[in-house]
Amino acid sequence: EGNGQDIALHRASFFAPTEKYDTFIENLLKYGAAFQEDKVMSANSLFGDLSDTVSIPDPAIPKVDRWNLLTKLQREKEVIGIYLSGHPLDDYKFEVQNLTTCGIDRIDTFKGQKVHLAGFVTKAEHRISQRGTGWGRFTISDYTGNLEIALFSNDYAQFKHFFEEGNCLFLTGMYRQRYNSEEFEYRPEKVELLEAVGASKINSVTLQIPVELLTPDLLDQLDQVCKAHKGKHILKMRLLDHTNKNALAFAAVKRKVNADSDFASEMEKLGVECKLG
């Protein structure tokens, strides 16, 4: 990825166009071939021993911005079929775990029911019918699989702006039988950006704390994490005594937090599980 000190050489650099070539990778390959050819010719020439260097100038590194995580993940998926640097939903793990009905791979177990899904738009096809009305076919993906969604008429007009490649969405809809068919389809009734769902659907978060972990040091660490993640969600705690099969619940009177994936991840590192409500 490059050290970022003297030159901006990172993954995006290799795919950026140069003055003569479509990508810097192609430029480098041509440079390498020309360098070796020039080196051989210089060594075989009459005055080859008088020169220690070849005459091919180093290619200039394109000045481009680094890929954001989303672009990096999309490129990885295109080339090798999997995400290497993470997953597009990683920033929303807490919301996915707590607000969805199921993963896409289990949607068939909820036939005829309302289903909440979280997904990353991996394919978006916006089209015009012969009647001149817009419609679209889209694919969303989560950690477990892919789901194709078709939108027509009013549904398309209402939700089309959400279904763009790269968007992380939270969908509420029915998984119902298609008209005159035995197959089932998912029909969204509400679509939201996943980044906005936490604020609208999460009211409070409960920290599940095993009593055997409860020490002054842990309390201090919990305090630091909560201070660093101030927000509007009510903070609750539940002490779990697994030995005696007992639990004791508390609620913070003045302190509120931002219950998102970062907060949940920090708590997980401390051995504390987060639950909604």
C-alpha positions as CSV (number, residue, x, y, z in Angstrom):
1,E,0.0,0.0,0.0
2,G,3.0,2.3,0.2
3,N,4.6,4.1,3.1
4,G,3.1,7.6,2.1
5,Q,6.3,9.4,3.0
6,D,8.1,10.4,-0.2
7,I,5.7,9.1,-2.9
8,A,2.0,8.4,-2.9
9,L,2.2,4.8,-4.1
10,H,-0.9,2.9,-3.0
11,R,-3.3,0.5,-4.6
12,A,-5.3,3.2,-6.5
13,S,-2.0,4.4,-8.1
14,F,-1.5,1.1,-10.0
15,F,-4.9,1.4,-11.7
16,A,-4.8,5.1,-12.5
17,P,-4.1,6.2,-16.1
18,T,-0.8,7.7,-17.1
19,E,0.2,10.0,-20.0
20,K,0.6,7.2,-22.5
21,Y,-1.1,4.1,-20.9
22,D,-4.5,3.1,-19.6
23,T,-3.1,2.1,-16.2
24,F,0.1,2.6,-14.2
25,I,0.4,-1.2,-14.1
26,E,0.7,-1.3,-17.9
27,N,3.2,1.6,-17.7
28,L,5.3,-0.3,-15.3
29,L,5.3,-3.5,-17.4
30,K,6.4,-1.5,-20.5
31,Y,9.0,0.3,-18.4
32,G,10.4,-3.0,-17.1
33,A,10.6,-4.5,-20.5
34,A,12.3,-1.4,-22.0
35,F,14.7,-1.2,-19.0
36,Q,15.8,-4.8,-19.5
37,E,16.2,-4.3,-23.3
38,D,18.2,-1.1,-22.8
39,K,20.4,-2.8,-20.2
40,V,21.2,-5.7,-22.6
41,M,21.9,-3.3,-25.5
42,S,24.1,-1.2,-23.3
43,A,26.1,-4.2,-22.2
44,N,26.6,-5.4,-25.8
45,S,27.6,-2.0,-27.2
46,L,31.1,-0.8,-27.8
47,F,30.9,1.8,-24.9
48,G,28.7,-0.3,-22.6
49,D,31.4,-0.4,-19.9
50,L,31.5,3.3,-19.7
51,S,28.0,3.6,-18.4
52,D,26.7,2.2,-15.1
53,T,23.1,3.2,-15.7
54,V,20.5,2.7,-18.4
55,S,18.8,5.6,-20.2
56,I,15.1,4.7,-19.5
57,P,13.6,7.4,-17.2
58,D,11.5,6.2,-14.2
59,P,7.8,6.4,-14.8
60,A,6.0,9.1,-12.9
61,I,3.6,7.8,-10.3
62,P,0.0,9.1,-10.9
63,K,-1.2,11.5,-8.3
64,V,-4.6,10.1,-7.3
65,D,-6.5,9.7,-4.0
66,R,-6.5,6.5,-2.1
67,W,-9.4,4.1,-2.7
68,N,-11.9,4.3,0.1
69,L,-12.8,1.0,1.8
70,L,-15.9,0.5,-0.4
71,T,-14.0,0.9,-3.7
72,K,-11.2,-1.4,-2.4
73,L,-13.7,-4.1,-1.5
74,Q,-15.5,-3.9,-4.8
75,R,-12.2,-4.3,-6.7
76,E,-11.2,-7.2,-4.6
77,K,-14.5,-8.9,-5.2
78,E,-14.2,-8.3,-9.0
79,V,-10.7,-9.8,-9.2
80,I,-10.8,-12.8,-6.8
81,G,-14.5,-13.2,-6.0
82,I,-14.2,-12.4,-2.2
83,Y,-13.6,-9.4,0.1
84,L,-10.1,-9.4,1.5
85,S,-9.9,-6.1,3.5
86,G,-13.2,-6.6,5.3
87,H,-16.9,-6.5,4.4
88,P,-19.0,-3.5,3.3
89,L,-21.3,-4.2,6.3
90,D,-18.6,-4.3,8.9
91,D,-19.3,-0.7,10.0
92,Y,-22.9,-1.7,10.8
93,K,-22.4,-5.1,12.5
94,F,-24.3,-4.0,15.6
95,E,-27.3,-2.9,13.6
96,V,-27.2,-6.0,11.4
97,Q,-27.0,-8.3,14.4
98,N,-29.8,-6.6,16.4
99,L,-32.3,-5.2,13.9
100,T,-32.6,-7.7,11.1
101,T,-35.0,-10.7,11.1
102,C,-32.4,-13.0,9.5
103,G,-29.6,-13.3,7.0
104,I,-30.4,-13.5,3.4
105,D,-29.6,-17.2,3.4
106,R,-32.5,-17.9,5.8
107,I,-35.2,-15.8,4.1
108,D,-37.0,-18.9,2.8
109,T,-37.9,-19.8,6.4
110,F,-40.0,-16.6,6.6
111,K,-42.4,-17.2,3.7
112,G,-45.5,-15.0,3.9
113,Q,-44.0,-12.9,6.7
114,K,-42.6,-9.4,7.1
115,V,-38.8,-9.5,7.0
116,H,-36.1,-6.9,8.0
117,L,-32.9,-7.2,6.0
118,A,-29.7,-5.4,5.8
119,G,-27.7,-5.5,2.6
120,F,-25.1,-4.0,0.4
121,V,-26.1,-3.1,-3.2
122,T,-23.8,-5.1,-5.4
123,K,-25.7,-4.7,-8.7
124,A,-28.1,-2.0,-9.9
125,E,-29.9,-2.1,-13.3
126,H,-32.2,0.9,-14.0
127,R,-34.4,0.4,-17.1
128,I,-37.3,1.8,-19.1
129,S,-40.2,-0.5,-20.1
130,Q,-41.8,-0.4,-23.6
131,R,-44.6,1.8,-22.0
132,G,-42.0,4.3,-21.0
133,T,-42.1,3.6,-17.2
134,G,-39.1,3.0,-15.1
135,W,-38.3,-0.2,-13.4
136,G,-35.2,-1.8,-11.9
137,R,-33.5,-5.1,-11.0
138,F,-31.1,-5.0,-8.1
139,T,-28.9,-7.4,-6.1
140,I,-28.2,-6.9,-2.4
141,S,-25.7,-8.9,-0.4
142,D,-25.0,-9.6,3.3
143,Y,-22.6,-11.8,5.1
144,T,-24.6,-14.9,4.1
145,G,-25.7,-14.5,0.5
146,N,-27.3,-12.5,-2.3
147,L,-30.9,-11.6,-3.0
148,E,-32.3,-10.2,-6.2
149,I,-35.1,-7.6,-5.9
150,A,-37.2,-6.2,-8.8
151,L,-39.0,-2.9,-8.4
152,F,-41.8,-1.6,-10.6
153,S,-44.1,1.4,-10.9
154,N,-44.7,3.2,-7.6
155,D,-42.2,1.1,-5.7
156,Y,-39.5,1.9,-8.2
157,A,-40.3,5.6,-8.2
158,Q,-40.2,5.6,-4.4
159,F,-37.1,3.6,-3.7
160,K,-34.9,3.8,-6.8
161,H,-32.6,6.5,-5.4
162,F,-31.6,4.1,-2.6
163,F,-30.6,1.3,-5.0
164,E,-27.2,2.4,-6.2
165,E,-24.1,0.2,-6.1
166,G,-22.2,0.7,-2.9
167,N,-25.2,1.7,-0.7
168,C,-25.7,-0.2,2.5
169,L,-29.5,-0.5,3.1
170,F,-32.0,-1.6,5.7
171,L,-35.1,-3.0,4.1
172,T,-38.5,-3.8,5.5
173,G,-40.8,-5.9,3.3
174,M,-42.8,-9.0,2.7
175,Y,-41.4,-12.3,1.4
176,R,-44.4,-13.4,-0.5
177,Q,-45.5,-15.6,-3.3
178,R,-45.4,-14.2,-6.8
179,Y,-48.6,-13.7,-8.7
180,N,-49.5,-16.8,-10.7
181,S,-46.3,-18.6,-9.5
182,E,-45.0,-20.9,-6.9
183,E,-41.9,-18.9,-6.4
184,F,-41.4,-16.3,-3.7
185,E,-40.1,-12.8,-3.9
186,Y,-39.1,-10.0,-1.6
187,R,-41.1,-6.8,-2.0
188,P,-39.7,-3.9,0.0
189,E,-42.3,-1.7,1.8
190,K,-39.7,0.6,3.3
191,V,-36.0,1.3,2.4
192,E,-33.5,3.3,4.5
193,L,-29.8,3.9,4.5
194,L,-28.3,1.6,7.1
195,E,-26.2,4.4,8.5
196,A,-29.4,6.3,9.5
197,V,-31.2,3.3,11.0
198,G,-29.4,3.2,14.3
199,A,-30.5,6.7,15.2
200,S,-34.1,6.0,14.3
201,K,-34.6,2.5,15.6
202,I,-32.3,2.2,18.6
203,N,-33.5,3.7,21.9
204,S,-31.3,2.0,24.5
205,V,-28.4,-0.5,24.8
206,T,-27.7,-2.9,27.7
207,L,-24.3,-4.0,28.7
208,Q,-24.2,-7.7,29.7
209,I,-21.4,-7.9,32.3
210,P,-20.4,-11.2,33.9
211,V,-19.8,-10.6,37.6
212,E,-16.5,-12.5,37.5
213,L,-15.2,-9.8,35.2
214,L,-16.4,-6.9,37.4
215,T,-13.2,-5.2,38.8
216,P,-12.3,-1.5,39.4
217,D,-10.1,-1.7,36.3
218,L,-13.0,-2.9,34.1
219,L,-15.3,-0.2,35.5
220,D,-12.7,2.4,34.6
221,Q,-12.4,1.0,31.1
222,L,-16.2,1.0,30.7
223,D,-16.3,4.6,31.8
224,Q,-13.6,5.6,29.2
225,V,-15.4,3.8,26.4
226,C,-18.8,5.4,27.3
227,K,-17.2,8.9,27.5
228,A,-15.6,8.4,24.1
229,H,-19.0,7.3,22.6
230,K,-21.4,9.9,23.9
231,G,-24.8,9.9,22.1
232,K,-28.5,9.8,22.7
233,H,-29.1,6.1,23.5
234,I,-30.0,5.2,27.0
235,L,-27.3,3.2,28.7
236,K,-28.3,0.1,30.8
237,M,-26.3,-2.6,32.5
238,R,-27.1,-6.1,33.5
239,L,-24.8,-8.0,35.9
240,L,-24.8,-11.7,35.1
241,D,-24.1,-14.2,37.9
242,H,-24.0,-17.5,35.9
243,T,-23.0,-19.5,39.0
244,N,-26.1,-18.7,41.0
245,K,-28.2,-18.2,37.9
246,N,-29.1,-14.6,38.8
247,A,-29.0,-11.2,37.2
248,L,-29.2,-7.6,38.4
249,A,-30.2,-4.7,36.2
250,F,-29.2,-1.1,36.4
251,A,-29.8,2.0,34.3
252,A,-27.6,5.1,34.0
253,V,-29.4,8.2,35.0
254,K,-27.4,10.9,33.3
255,R,-25.1,9.1,30.8
256,K,-26.1,8.3,27.3
257,V,-24.0,6.7,24.5
258,N,-23.9,6.2,20.8
259,A,-24.7,2.5,20.4
260,D,-23.1,1.7,17.1
261,S,-20.7,-1.0,15.8
262,D,-17.6,0.9,17.1
263,F,-19.1,1.0,20.6
264,A,-20.1,-2.6,20.5
265,S,-16.7,-3.6,19.2
266,E,-15.0,-1.8,22.1
267,M,-17.2,-3.5,24.6
268,E,-16.6,-6.9,23.0
269,K,-12.8,-6.4,23.6
270,L,-13.6,-6.0,27.3
271,G,-15.6,-9.1,27.4
272,V,-18.9,-7.3,27.6
273,E,-21.8,-8.1,25.2
274,C,-24.2,-5.4,24.0
275,K,-28.0,-5.9,23.6
276,L,-30.7,-3.6,22.4
277,G,-33.2,-2.5,25.0
